[in-house]
Amino acid sequence: MKRLFIFVALFITLSSFEMCKKPTGCMDYSATNYDVEAEKDCGCCQFERVVFYSRYPAYTVGGVVYSINTYPIKLFIGTQEVGTVSAFYPNGPGNSNLPGIVVHNPGNQKSVEWYAKVTAPNGSFVILGSGTFSAGKSVFFVPIF
């Protein structure tokens, strides 16, 4: 009988610990995997991709006009080069499957710093655009210039 009492007491104690656990999940409502029932954040939030594009076919550096086709724009997230923008879409690309754009998947990074640079024929480079974006539940389009 004593063993049965100890077993029942142990079972009740362990069950109460299980009931005290708070459900974990993504607590950021702007994430694609937001969990409305989560009471403790898991650090696992995921955000939708970001699309970088150009609105113009050419740009001017030091009074010289450069074509985006001849001198494409390199895109950096932080210090890492992530792609090249080599086409232009005046009204935005409309989707993320077109050529000449850069699609970045931020994963669990909500806020990301970026910059775009071009290398001139003499080897010097110019920053054409930069900024910080906050990713969310839907695709985010960023015109780099």
C-alpha positions as CSV (number, residue, x, y, z in Angstrom):
1,M,0.0,0.0,0.0
2,K,2.9,2.3,0.9
3,R,4.4,1.8,-2.6
4,L,1.0,2.6,-4.3
5,F,0.8,5.8,-2.3
6,I,4.3,6.8,-3.3
7,F,3.6,6.0,-6.9
8,V,0.4,8.0,-7.0
9,A,2.1,11.0,-5.2
10,L,5.0,10.9,-7.7
11,F,2.6,10.7,-10.6
12,I,0.6,13.7,-9.4
13,T,3.7,15.7,-8.7
14,L,5.2,15.0,-12.2
15,S,1.8,15.8,-13.8
16,S,1.6,19.1,-12.1
17,F,5.1,20.1,-13.4
18,E,3.9,19.3,-16.9
19,M,0.8,21.5,-16.5
20,C,3.0,24.4,-15.3
21,K,5.0,24.5,-18.5
22,K,4.2,27.5,-20.6
23,P,3.7,26.8,-24.3
24,T,6.6,28.1,-26.3
25,G,6.5,29.4,-29.9
26,C,7.0,32.5,-32.0
27,M,5.4,35.5,-30.2
28,D,6.1,38.1,-33.0
29,Y,2.8,38.8,-34.7
30,S,4.6,40.0,-37.8
31,A,6.3,36.6,-38.4
32,T,5.0,33.9,-40.7
33,N,4.9,31.4,-37.9
34,Y,3.3,33.5,-35.2
35,D,1.8,31.3,-32.5
36,V,-1.2,33.0,-30.8
37,E,-1.1,30.4,-28.0
38,A,2.6,30.9,-27.1
39,E,3.4,32.3,-23.7
40,K,7.1,32.0,-24.0
41,D,9.1,33.0,-27.1
42,C,11.2,30.3,-28.7
43,G,13.5,32.5,-30.8
44,C,12.2,30.6,-33.8
45,C,10.3,33.3,-35.7
46,Q,10.5,33.3,-39.5
47,F,10.0,36.2,-41.9
48,E,9.0,36.3,-45.5
49,R,11.6,37.1,-48.2
50,V,12.7,40.6,-49.3
51,V,13.0,41.5,-53.0
52,F,15.5,44.2,-54.0
53,Y,15.2,45.9,-57.5
54,S,16.0,49.0,-59.4
55,R,13.4,51.4,-60.8
56,Y,15.8,53.0,-63.3
57,P,17.8,51.7,-66.3
58,A,20.8,54.0,-65.6
59,Y,22.4,56.0,-62.9
60,T,24.8,59.0,-62.9
61,V,28.0,59.0,-61.0
62,G,30.3,62.0,-61.2
63,G,28.4,63.4,-64.2
64,V,28.8,60.1,-66.1
65,V,25.7,58.0,-67.0
66,Y,26.1,54.3,-66.4
67,S,23.7,51.6,-67.7
68,I,22.5,49.1,-65.2
69,N,23.0,46.4,-67.9
70,T,26.7,47.3,-68.3
71,Y,27.5,48.2,-64.7
72,P,25.1,46.1,-62.5
73,I,24.6,47.0,-58.9
74,K,26.0,44.7,-56.1
75,L,23.8,44.2,-53.1
76,F,25.1,43.6,-49.6
77,I,23.4,42.5,-46.4
78,G,25.7,43.6,-43.6
79,T,29.1,43.0,-45.1
80,Q,28.2,40.0,-47.3
81,E,27.5,40.4,-51.0
82,V,24.2,38.6,-51.6
83,G,23.5,39.3,-55.3
84,T,23.5,41.6,-58.3
85,V,20.7,43.8,-59.5
86,S,21.0,44.0,-63.3
87,A,17.5,44.9,-64.6
88,F,15.0,47.6,-63.9
89,Y,11.3,47.6,-63.1
90,P,9.8,51.2,-62.9
91,N,6.7,50.0,-61.1
92,G,8.3,47.3,-59.1
93,P,8.8,43.7,-60.2
94,G,5.4,42.5,-59.2
95,N,6.7,39.1,-58.1
96,S,10.0,37.6,-57.0
97,N,10.7,35.4,-60.0
98,L,11.9,38.0,-62.5
99,P,15.5,38.2,-63.8
100,G,17.8,40.9,-62.5
101,I,16.5,41.2,-59.0
102,V,17.9,40.0,-55.7
103,V,15.7,37.9,-53.4
104,H,16.9,37.7,-49.8
105,N,15.4,35.3,-47.2
106,P,15.9,36.9,-43.8
107,G,15.0,33.7,-41.9
108,N,14.7,34.7,-38.3
109,Q,16.2,38.2,-38.8
110,K,13.4,40.7,-38.6
111,S,15.5,43.8,-39.0
112,V,18.3,43.8,-41.7
113,E,20.7,46.5,-42.9
114,W,21.6,46.6,-46.6
115,Y,23.5,48.7,-49.0
116,A,24.0,48.8,-52.8
117,K,27.2,49.7,-54.5
118,V,28.5,50.0,-58.1
119,T,32.1,49.7,-59.2
120,A,33.0,52.4,-61.8
121,P,35.4,51.6,-64.8
122,N,38.3,53.2,-62.9
123,G,37.8,50.8,-60.0
124,S,36.3,53.2,-57.5
125,F,32.9,52.4,-56.1
126,V,29.9,54.4,-55.1
127,I,27.1,53.6,-52.7
128,L,23.8,54.1,-54.5
129,G,21.4,53.2,-51.7
130,S,21.3,51.8,-48.2
131,G,18.8,51.3,-45.4
132,T,17.2,49.0,-42.9
133,F,14.1,46.9,-43.5
134,S,11.8,45.1,-41.2
135,A,10.6,41.8,-42.7
136,G,7.1,40.5,-42.0
137,K,4.4,38.1,-43.1
138,S,4.3,39.1,-46.7
139,V,7.0,39.7,-49.4
140,F,8.7,43.0,-49.0
141,F,9.9,45.0,-52.1
142,V,12.8,47.4,-51.7
143,P,13.8,49.8,-54.6
144,I,17.5,50.3,-54.2
145,F,17.4,53.5,-56.1
